[in-house]
Amino acid sequence: MPSPLLPDGHPTAVLDELPPHRCSCGITRRAFVAESGGAVSVHLLRVQQATTHYHRVATEVYVILDGTGEVELDGVRHEAKPMSAFLIRPGTRHRAIGDLTALVVCLPAADDTDEYVD
């Protein structure tokens, strides 16, 4: 679904109104995949039954907006609370744990074919 445009032609999105998409971390609502030509996407993530996974290409930034829990990076758990941010480089096995809502920025844009589990 394309994002609506502002009067000056720039795409905009209301993240919590986008359609849900199941991913390895839970339920995500993705914006700007198509509009950026695949260069970047931003997601509202509600963590649910996350599975450890990694990306070969994508770099992700998780910014915790609400809740408490942990973000596991290569088997090491780190406290996650509002305004915590995590840079997740390609190849890093990761998952979020707990009752968390996060803003996720993905470079390049999210691509389900770039999601791997061991």
SERO-4910 file (N, C-alpha, C, O; in steps of 0.05 Angstrom, whole numbers):
BEGIN
 pado doro    nc1    nc2    nc3   cac1   cac2   cac3    cc1    cc2    cc3    oc1    oc2    oc3
  Met    A     17    -23      0      0      0      0     18     25      0     34     28     18
  Pro    A     16     42    -20     33     66    -21     25     85      2      2     87     10
  Ser    A     45    100     11     41    120     31     28    145     19     33    152     -4
  Pro    A     10    158     35     -1    183     25     21    204     22     42    202     34
  Leu    A     16    224      5     36    245      0     27    270     14      3    277     16
  Leu    A     47    285     24     42    312     35     37    330     11     43    322    -12
  Pro    A     27    354     15     22    372     -7     46    378    -24     43    383    -48
  Asp    A     70    376    -13     95    381    -28    105    356    -42    126    356    -55
  Gly    A     90    333    -40     97    309    -54    113    289    -38    120    268    -49
  His    A    121    295    -13    136    277      3    118    256     16     97    263     26
  Pro    A    126    230     16    110    209     28    109    213     59    127    224     71
  Thr    A     87    205     70     83    206     99     69    180    107     57    166     90
  Ala    A     70    174    133     57    149    142     49    153    171     62    167    187
  Val    A     26    142    179     18    139    206     22    110    213      6     93    206
  Leu    A     44    105    226     54     77    229     34     59    242     31     36    233
  Asp    A     20     68    263      1     50    276    -24     45    260    -42     29    269
  Glu    A    -27     58    237    -51     53    220    -44     36    196    -61     29    180
  Leu    A    -18     29    192    -10     12    170    -19    -17    174    -22    -25    197
  Pro    A    -22    -33    153    -29    -61    157     -7    -76    171     16    -72    166
  Pro    A    -15    -95    188      5   -111    203     18   -132    185      5   -142    166
  His    A     43   -138    191     58   -158    176     73   -175    197     87   -164    214
  Arg    A     70   -201    196     84   -219    214    113   -222    206    118   -227    182
  Cys    A    131   -219    225    160   -222    219    172   -239    242    158   -246    260
  Ser    A    198   -244    241    210   -261    261    211   -248    289    217   -261    308
  Cys    A    206   -222    290    206   -208    317    178   -204    328    175   -197    351
  Gly    A    158   -207    311    131   -202    320    113   -191    298    113   -201    276
  Ile    A     99   -170    306     81   -157    287     93   -129    280     98   -113    298
  Thr    A     97   -125    254    109   -100    245     90    -85    226     74    -98    213
  Arg    A     93    -60    225     78    -43    207     99    -26    192    111     -9    204
  Arg    A    103    -32    166    125    -22    151    117      1    133     97      1    120
  Ala    A    135     22    133    130     45    115    155     50     98    177     44    106
  Phe    A    150     61     74    170     72     56    187     51     41    207     59     29
  Val    A    180     26     42    195      6     27    195     13     -3    216     16    -15
  Ala    A    171     16    -14    169     22    -43    176     51    -49    190     57    -69
  Glu    A    168     69    -32    172     98    -37    201    106    -37    209    125    -50
  Ser    A    218     91    -23    247     96    -22    262     81    -44    286     83    -45
  Gly    A    247     66    -60    260     50    -80    276     27    -67    296     18    -79
  Gly    A    268     19    -43    282     -2    -29    307      7    -13    321    -10     -3
  Ala    A    311     33    -12    335     43      2    333     42     32    352     38     46
  Val    A    308     46     43    304     48     72    275     42     78    257     47     61
  Ser    A    270     32    102    243     30    112    243     35    142    263     33    155
  Val    A    219     42    151    216     47    180    192     30    188    172     29    174
  His    A    194     18    212    173      0    221    165      6    250    182     15    266
  Leu    A    140      2    256    131      1    283    129    -29    290    113    -43    278
  Leu    A    145    -38    309    147    -66    317    135    -71    344    142    -57    363
  Arg    A    116    -90    345    106   -100    371    118   -128    374    111   -146    359
  Val    A    135   -131    394    149   -156    397    130   -178    406    115   -174    425
  Gln    A    131   -200    392    115   -224    399    130   -249    391    136   -252    367
  Gln    A    136   -266    409    148   -292    403    171   -290    382    171   -303    362
  Ala    A    190   -272    388    212   -267    370    230   -292    367    235   -306    387
  Thr    A    239   -296    343    257   -317    337    285   -305    330    286   -285    316
  Thr    A    306   -318    340    333   -308    334    337   -311    304    332   -332    292
  His    A    346   -289    291    351   -289    262    373   -269    256    383   -255    274
  Tyr    A    380   -268    230    400   -248    222    394   -240    193    379   -253    179
  His    A    407   -219    185    405   -209    157    433   -208    145    452   -201    159
  Arg    A    435   -216    121    461   -216    107    467   -188     96    491   -181     93
  Val    A    447   -173     89    450   -147     76    442   -124     94    457   -104     96
  Ala    A    420   -126    107    408   -103    122    422    -96    148    432   -114    162
  Thr    A    424    -70    153    431    -59    179    405    -49    191    389    -36    177
  Glu    A    400    -55    216    376    -45    229    384    -29    254    404    -33    267
  Val    A    367    -10    260    368      5    285    342      1    299    321      8    289
  Tyr    A    343     -9    324    319    -12    340    320     11    361    340     15    374
  Val    A    298     25    362    295     46    383    270     37    399    248     36    389
  Ile    A    274     31    424    253     22    441    235     46    449    245     66    459
  Leu    A    209     44    443    191     66    449    176     61    475    170     80    490
  Asp    A    169     36    480    153     30    503    159      2    514    166    -16    498
  Gly    A    155     -2    539    158    -28    551    186    -33    562    204    -16    560
  Thr    A    190    -57    572    216    -66    582    221    -94    573    203   -110    569
  Gly    A    246   -101    571    254   -127    563    284   -127    556    300   -114    569
  Glu    A    291   -143    536    319   -145    528    320   -147    497    302   -155    484
  Val    A    344   -139    487    351   -144    460    375   -162    461    396   -155    473
  Glu    A    373   -185    448    395   -204    447    411   -201    422    400   -203    400
  Leu    A    437   -196    424    455   -193    401    477   -213    403    493   -213    422
  Asp    A    478   -232    384    498   -253    384    499   -268    411    521   -274    421
  Gly    A    476   -274    422    474   -290    446    477   -274    472    474   -286    494
  Val    A    483   -249    471    486   -232    495    461   -214    498    454   -200    479
  Arg    A    448   -216    521    424   -200    526    431   -173    538    448   -171    556
  His    A    417   -153    528    421   -125    537    394   -114    545    374   -118    532
  Glu    A    395    -99    567    370    -87    577    359    -68    556    373    -53    542
  Ala    A    332    -70    553    318    -53    534    296    -39    548    278    -51    561
  Lys    A    296    -12    547    276      4    560    271     28    542    287     33    523
  Pro    A    250     44    547    245     67    529    269     85    525    283     92    544
  Met    A    274     91    500    295    108    490    322     93    488    342    106    482
  Ser    A    323     67    493    346     51    487    348     48    457    327     45    444
  Ala    A    371     48    446    375     44    417    397     23    412    417     22    427
  Phe    A    393      6    392    411    -15    386    417    -15    356    399    -15    339
  Leu    A    443    -14    349    452    -17    321    457    -46    316    474    -59    329
  Ile    A    444    -57    296    446    -86    290    457    -88    262    444    -84    242
  Arg    A    483    -96    261    497    -98    235    490   -124    221    481   -143    234
  Pro    A    494   -126    195    490   -151    180    506   -173    193    529   -170    201
  Gly    A    493   -197    194    506   -220    206    502   -224    236    508   -245    246
  Thr    A    492   -203    249    487   -205    278    462   -220    284    440   -212    275
  Arg    A    464   -242    298    440   -257    306    427   -241    328    439   -233    347
  His    A    400   -237    324    387   -220    343    357   -227    346    345   -241    330
  Arg    A    346   -217    369    318   -219    374    312   -200    397    330   -193    413
  Ala    A    287   -192    399    278   -176    422    261   -194    440    247   -212    431
  Ile    A    263   -189    466    250   -206    486    235   -188    505    246   -168    514
  Gly    A    210   -194    510    195   -179    530    171   -164    518    164   -168    494
  Asp    A    160   -148    534    136   -132    526    147   -105    515    149    -85    530
  Leu    A    154   -105    489    167    -82    477    153    -72    452    142    -88    437
  Thr    A    153    -46    449    146    -34    423    170    -18    414    182     -3    430
  Ala    A    178    -21    389    202     -8    379    197      5    352    180     -4    337
  Leu    A    212     25    347    215     37    320    239     25    308    261     25    320
  Val    A    237     13    285    259      0    271    264     14    245    246     17    229
  Val    A    289     22    241    298     33    215    315     12    202    333      1    214
  Cys    A    310      6    177    323    -16    163    336     -5    137    322      8    120
  Leu    A    362     -9    134    378      0    111    392    -23     98    409    -35    112
  Pro    A    388    -31     74    366    -21     57    339    -30     68    338    -43     89
  Ala    A    318    -24     54    291    -29     64    287    -59     70    300    -76     60
  Ala    A    268    -64     88    261    -91     95    255   -108     71    242   -100     52
  Asp    A    266   -132     72    263   -152     50    262   -179     64    282   -188     75
  Asp    A    239   -192     63    236   -218     76    255   -239     66    259   -259     80
  Thr    A    266   -236     42    285   -256     32    313   -252     45    330   -269     41
  Asp    A    317   -230     60    342   -225     74    339   -231    104    349   -217    121
  Glu    A    324   -252    110    320   -260    138    327   -289    141    315   -306    127
  Tyr    A    346   -296    158    356   -323    160    356   -332    189    360   -316    208
  Val    A    351   -358    193    353   -370    219    372   -394    217    374   -406    196
  Asp    A    386   -399    239    405   -421    239    391   -448    244    404   -469    245
***
